[in-house]
């Protein structure tokens, strides 16, 4: 699925060459996985919230519905933390020294033009 999305990007736009190194990194795969999990949890929470709002006008939500909503909120919080952690790993370049703009902290100078090119 990732390959198909990358292929469709190449057809429509100029993708920077530096993106290819990140694209094949395991850290990028983890980031995408956490992003999908976050959106799944977010949509699940919205659906449960909408269900409670529709019911609340007429009757009180059941204990089970409230517990499910609280569980969905907790799952969303956990997913958000995991997404933030995987994003931080990519920004810091941990495990991606060859692709990172400052070689994961080994270089003391940022490649400003390269950073602008990849929108950092």
Secondary structure, 3 states (H helix, E strand, C coil): CHHHHHHHHHHHCCCCHHHHHHHCCHHHHHHHHHHHHHHHHHHHHHHHHHHHHHHHCCCCCCHHHHHHHHHHHHHHHHHHHHHHHHHHHHHHCCCCCCCCCCHHHCCCCCCHHHHHHCCC
